[in-house]
Amino acid sequence: HLARRPVAWGTALGLVVLTLAAVWLLRPSPPPPVRVAVTAVEVASEQSDRSLLASGARVAILQTLLDLQRVHAVAPDEVDAVQGGAQEIARATAADEVVSSRLVCRGIRCQMTVDRVAPDGSLVSTDSFRAVIDDLLLLSTTIREELRRVYAQYPLRPGAEELEVSSRDYERYLELRLAFLSREDPVTLDRLLEQLA
């Protein structure tokens, strides 16, 4: 009778371990991240620095998406290499949705419209909000706040937070980024460091 007890305990323990292993293996896996392609921002403005506005707005959109859990922003170079509309971009980049946006300005006051488009070309959602462009950091902050509301179903990644930066430093960062991406003015690491000093 005493010899059977360790066998019973061993069998019970084995069944518990097998049950836990089965539950762990059969748990639903998290959904794959949503791939989002962000097109270049269209800017209608009398401002001479439209490319800086467009670049700054796109950076704000991309940074917002990067801060969200279960969202993967497609590399801008990959998106820009595709000729065509949202359907062609979604197909070429395997994106689950395409974000296109427009910034229409009169003076420093703007209306920004952000469209989320499904791979089949249907509109998932559209959001429109006001922004000012005399401060590119404030524009970025406005875009990020609005997009977090639009993508409210995706929580922020742990550790995602706003960096403390001055408006002038942020604008300088955008200028250097734009110069680097345009490749018209070759920017070397030494020149970048020199300009940042």
Phi, psi and chi 1 to 4 in degrees:
 res  aa     phi    psi   chi1   chi2   chi3   chi4
   1 HIS       -  -42.2 -177.7   33.2      -      -
   2 LEU   -70.7  -29.6  -73.5  175.2      -      -
   3 ALA   -70.3  -27.0      -      -      -      -
   4 ARG   -76.1  -29.5  -74.2 -179.6  161.1  167.6
   5 ARG   -59.0  -48.7 -166.8  169.7  -88.0 -175.8
   6 PRO   -61.2  -34.1  -21.6   29.2      -      -
   7 VAL   -66.6  -41.3  172.0      -      -      -
   8 ALA   -64.8  -43.6      -      -      -      -
   9 TRP   -64.4  -41.1  -80.3  105.6      -      -
  10 GLY   -63.4  -41.7      -      -      -      -
  11 THR   -65.9  -43.6  -56.3      -      -      -
  12 ALA   -63.8  -43.8      -      -      -      -
  13 LEU   -63.4  -40.9 -177.1   60.3      -      -
  14 GLY   -61.8  -42.2      -      -      -      -
  15 LEU   -65.2  -39.3  -72.2  173.2      -      -
  16 VAL   -63.6  -45.1  167.4      -      -      -
  17 VAL   -62.5  -43.2  168.2      -      -      -
  18 LEU   -63.9  -39.9  -75.5  174.8      -      -
  19 THR   -64.8  -46.0  -58.2      -      -      -
  20 LEU   -62.2  -40.6  -70.6  174.1      -      -
  21 ALA   -64.0  -41.9      -      -      -      -
  22 ALA   -64.7  -43.1      -      -      -      -
  23 VAL   -62.5  -43.1  166.9      -      -      -
  24 TRP   -64.5  -41.9 -175.3   78.0      -      -
  25 LEU   -71.9  -30.9  -71.7  172.3      -      -
  26 LEU   -93.2    0.0  -64.2  175.2      -      -
  27 ARG   -64.0  148.5   76.9 -175.9 -169.7  -70.8
  28 PRO   -67.6  136.5   15.9  -20.9      -      -
  29 SER   -79.8  150.9   59.5      -      -      -
  30 PRO   -64.2  148.7   19.6  -26.0      -      -
  31 PRO   -64.4  151.3   21.9  -29.0      -      -
  32 PRO   -65.1  156.2   22.3  -29.6      -      -
  33 PRO   -64.0  148.9   12.9  -17.9      -      -
  34 VAL   -79.4  124.3  174.9      -      -      -
  35 ARG   -89.1  124.0  -73.7 -179.4   52.8   86.8
  36 VAL  -121.3  124.4 -178.9      -      -      -
  37 ALA   -98.8  129.3      -      -      -      -
  38 VAL  -110.4  117.1  179.0      -      -      -
  39 THR   -79.9  166.4   62.5      -      -      -
  40 ALA   -61.2  143.0      -      -      -      -
  41 VAL   -78.9  130.0  177.1      -      -      -
  42 GLU   -82.1  131.9  -63.1  173.3   29.5      -
  43 VAL  -123.5  125.6  176.3      -      -      -
  44 ALA  -115.3  104.8      -      -      -      -
  45 SER  -156.4  153.2  169.6      -      -      -
  46 GLU   -80.5   -8.6  -58.7   92.2   32.6      -
  47 GLN   -62.9  144.2  -60.7  -75.5  -23.5      -
  48 SER   -77.2  -21.0   59.1      -      -      -
  49 ASP  -101.3   51.8   54.7   -3.5      -      -
  50 ARG   -59.5  -38.3  -74.2 -173.5 -154.1  157.9
  51 SER   -65.1  -35.6   57.4      -      -      -
  52 LEU   -67.9  -41.2 -170.4   61.4      -      -
  53 LEU   -62.0  -46.9  -75.7  173.7      -      -
  54 ALA   -62.5  -43.8      -      -      -      -
  55 SER   -64.5  -45.4  177.6      -      -      -
  56 GLY   -62.1  -41.0      -      -      -      -
  57 ALA   -66.7  -40.6      -      -      -      -
  58 ARG   -67.4  -40.3 -168.5  177.8 -164.7 -172.8
  59 VAL   -59.9  -42.4  164.8      -      -      -
  60 ALA   -63.0  -41.6      -      -      -      -
  61 ILE   -64.5  -48.6  -66.0  168.4      -      -
  62 LEU   -61.9  -42.6  -71.6  165.8      -      -
  63 GLN   -63.7  -38.5 -173.3   58.8   53.4      -
  64 THR   -61.5  -45.9  -56.9      -      -      -
  65 LEU   -64.9  -38.3  -64.1  174.5      -      -
  66 LEU   -65.3  -25.8  -68.9  171.1      -      -
  67 ASP   -80.5   -6.8  -73.4  -11.8      -      -
  68 LEU   -98.8  142.1  -58.3  176.0      -      -
  69 GLN   -72.6  147.2  -67.8 -178.1   37.3      -
  70 ARG    62.2   23.7  -61.7 -172.6  -23.1  -95.9
  71 VAL  -127.3  132.5  175.1      -      -      -
  72 HIS  -121.7  118.0  171.9   77.5      -      -
  73 ALA   -84.1  125.8      -      -      -      -
  74 VAL   -67.6  140.9  176.7      -      -      -
  75 ALA   -57.3  132.7      -      -      -      -
  76 PRO   -56.2  -36.8  -23.9   32.2      -      -
  77 ASP   -59.8  -39.5  -71.3  -11.8      -      -
  78 GLU   -65.0  -40.9 -169.8  178.8  -20.3      -
  79 VAL   -68.1  -45.4  176.0      -      -      -
  80 ASP   -66.9  -21.2  -65.9  -15.9      -      -
  81 ALA   -75.6  -13.1      -      -      -      -
  82 VAL   -91.8  130.8  179.5      -      -      -
  83 GLN   -91.9  131.5  -62.4  -66.2  -41.3      -
  84 GLY   126.1 -172.5      -      -      -      -
  85 GLY   -91.4 -162.9      -      -      -      -
  86 ALA   -59.0  -40.9      -      -      -      -
  87 GLN   -63.4  -44.3  -72.6  177.6  -67.7      -
  88 GLU   -66.7  -39.9  -70.1   80.0   14.8      -
  89 ILE   -64.4  -46.2  -68.5  169.8      -      -
  90 ALA   -60.3  -43.0      -      -      -      -
  91 ARG   -66.2  -46.1 -171.8  172.5   24.9 -100.2
  92 ALA   -70.4  -29.6      -      -      -      -
  93 THR  -105.8    1.4   63.1      -      -      -
  94 ALA    56.7   36.6      -      -      -      -
  95 ALA   -81.6  144.0      -      -      -      -
  96 ASP   -82.6  -22.1  -61.8  -55.4      -      -
  97 GLU  -158.5  159.0   69.4  179.1   54.2      -
  98 VAL  -120.5  131.9  176.2      -      -      -
  99 VAL  -104.6  121.1  171.1      -      -      -
 100 SER  -120.8  148.6   63.7      -      -      -
 101 SER  -146.7  156.0   51.6      -      -      -
 102 ARG  -132.5  140.7  -68.5  168.7  -55.4  -71.7
 103 LEU  -122.5  109.6 -166.7   59.8      -      -
 104 VAL  -109.9  118.9  178.5      -      -      -
 105 CYS  -120.7  145.3  -56.6      -      -      -
 106 ARG  -127.5  106.0  -73.4 -173.3  177.5   41.2
 107 GLY    70.2 -129.6      -      -      -      -
 108 ILE   -96.8   -5.1   63.9  165.8      -      -
 109 ARG   -95.3  132.7  -58.8 -160.5 -175.9  -74.8
 110 CYS  -131.9  158.7  -58.4      -      -      -
 111 GLN  -117.3  122.8 -174.7   74.7   22.2      -
 112 MET  -109.3  134.0 -176.2  153.1 -172.1      -
 113 THR  -119.7  129.3  -55.7      -      -      -
 114 VAL  -120.2  121.3  177.7      -      -      -
 115 ASP  -108.7  132.8  -65.5  -29.7      -      -
 116 ARG  -103.8  120.3  -66.2  172.0   61.8 -169.3
 117 VAL  -118.2  132.7 -178.3      -      -      -
 118 ALA   -75.0  161.9      -      -      -      -
 119 PRO   -57.0  -26.7  -25.9   34.3      -      -
 120 ASP   -83.6    0.9   65.2    1.7      -      -
 121 GLY    94.2   -5.5      -      -      -      -
 122 SER   -77.5  149.8   63.1      -      -      -
 123 LEU   -80.1  121.0 -170.5   62.5      -      -
 124 VAL   -80.0  -48.8  174.3      -      -      -
 125 SER  -162.4  160.2   72.3      -      -      -
 126 THR  -135.5  140.8 -170.9      -      -      -
 127 ASP  -135.5  138.5 -171.3   50.0      -      -
 128 SER  -131.2  138.3 -157.7      -      -      -
 129 PHE  -153.3  162.5   53.1   91.5      -      -
 130 ARG   -93.2  148.6  -68.2 -170.4  175.8  122.5
 131 ALA  -151.3  161.5      -      -      -      -
 132 VAL  -115.6  150.2  -67.1      -      -      -
 133 ILE  -115.2    8.2   58.2  170.0      -      -
 134 ASP   -76.2  -11.8   61.4  -23.2      -      -
 135 ASP  -135.5  107.5 -179.4  -19.1      -      -
 136 LEU   -66.2  -28.5  -67.3  174.4      -      -
 137 LEU   -68.7  -40.8 -178.0   59.0      -      -
 138 LEU   -65.4  -39.3 -179.0   57.8      -      -
 139 LEU   -59.7  -46.2  173.5   64.8      -      -
 140 SER   -59.9  -45.4  172.4      -      -      -
 141 THR   -61.8  -42.3  -58.4      -      -      -
 142 THR   -62.6  -46.7  -57.8      -      -      -
 143 ILE   -60.8  -45.6  -69.0  170.1      -      -
 144 ARG   -62.8  -42.6  -69.7  168.7   59.7   84.8
 145 GLU   -63.7  -44.0  -72.4  171.4   -3.3      -
 146 GLU   -66.0  -42.8  -70.7  -65.5  -31.2      -
 147 LEU   -68.9  -33.0  -78.5 -179.3      -      -
 148 ARG   -62.6  -33.9  -76.2 -176.5 -176.5  146.1
 149 ARG   -69.6  -42.3 -169.0  177.5   52.4   73.0
 150 VAL   -63.5  -38.4  169.2      -      -      -
 151 TYR  -102.4   37.7  -76.4   91.6      -      -
 152 ALA   -60.9  -23.0      -      -      -      -
 153 GLN   -71.8  -10.9   73.7  -89.9   30.0      -
 154 TYR  -109.7  115.4  -60.7  102.5      -      -
 155 PRO   -70.9  160.4   22.4  -28.0      -      -
 156 LEU   -68.1  146.6  -75.0  175.2      -      -
 157 ARG   -66.4  146.5  -68.9 -178.8 -163.3  -81.9
 158 PRO   -59.9  135.5  -20.0   28.8      -      -
 159 GLY    87.1   -5.3      -      -      -      -
 160 ALA   -76.9  118.1      -      -      -      -
 161 GLU  -152.1  161.6   57.3 -173.5   57.2      -
 162 GLU   -72.8  137.2  -65.3  -71.6  -33.0      -
 163 LEU   -86.1  144.2  -65.6  176.3      -      -
 164 GLU   -80.1  117.4  -67.0  -65.1  -37.6      -
 165 VAL  -148.5  149.5   63.4      -      -      -
 166 SER   -80.8  157.8   72.8      -      -      -
 167 SER   -59.8  -41.1  -65.8      -      -      -
 168 ARG   -65.7  -43.2  178.8   63.3 -165.2  133.3
 169 ASP   -64.2  -39.0  -72.3  -16.5      -      -
 170 TYR   -65.9  -43.0 -175.3   71.0      -      -
 171 GLU   -63.0  -40.1 -173.5  171.1  -26.4      -
 172 ARG   -64.1  -40.7 -171.2   67.5 -173.3  129.4
 173 TYR   -58.2  -46.1  155.0   72.9      -      -
 174 LEU   -63.8  -39.0  -69.3  174.9      -      -
 175 GLU   -63.2  -45.4  -70.5  167.8  -10.5      -
 176 LEU   -65.1  -41.1  -70.5  170.6      -      -
 177 ARG   -61.0  -45.4 -179.9 -177.8  179.4  -81.3
 178 LEU   -64.3  -41.8 -164.8   56.4      -      -
 179 ALA   -62.5  -41.5      -      -      -      -
 180 PHE   -65.2  -44.7  177.0   76.2      -      -
 181 LEU   -70.3  -32.6  -67.9  175.9      -      -
 182 SER   -72.5  -25.5   70.6      -      -      -
 183 ARG    56.9    9.5  -63.1 -166.6  178.1   46.8
 184 GLU   -73.6  -37.4  -67.1  168.0    5.5      -
 185 ASP  -110.7   97.5  176.3   23.4      -      -
 186 PRO   -57.1  121.7   -4.6    8.5      -      -
 187 VAL  -107.6  117.7  179.3      -      -      -
 188 THR   -94.8  163.3   64.1      -      -      -
 189 LEU   -59.1  -40.2 -179.8   58.2      -      -
 190 ASP   -61.4  -42.8  -68.6  -24.7      -      -
 191 ARG   -67.1  -38.7  -84.8 -164.9   50.7 -143.1
 192 LEU   -61.2  -46.5  -81.8  176.3      -      -
 193 LEU   -63.4  -39.8  -68.0  174.3      -      -
 194 GLU   -62.9  -42.3 -178.1 -179.2  -63.9      -
 195 GLN   -72.0  -30.1  -69.2  177.1    9.4      -
 196 LEU   -77.1  -21.9  -70.9  173.1      -      -
 197 ALA   -69.2      -      -      -      -      -
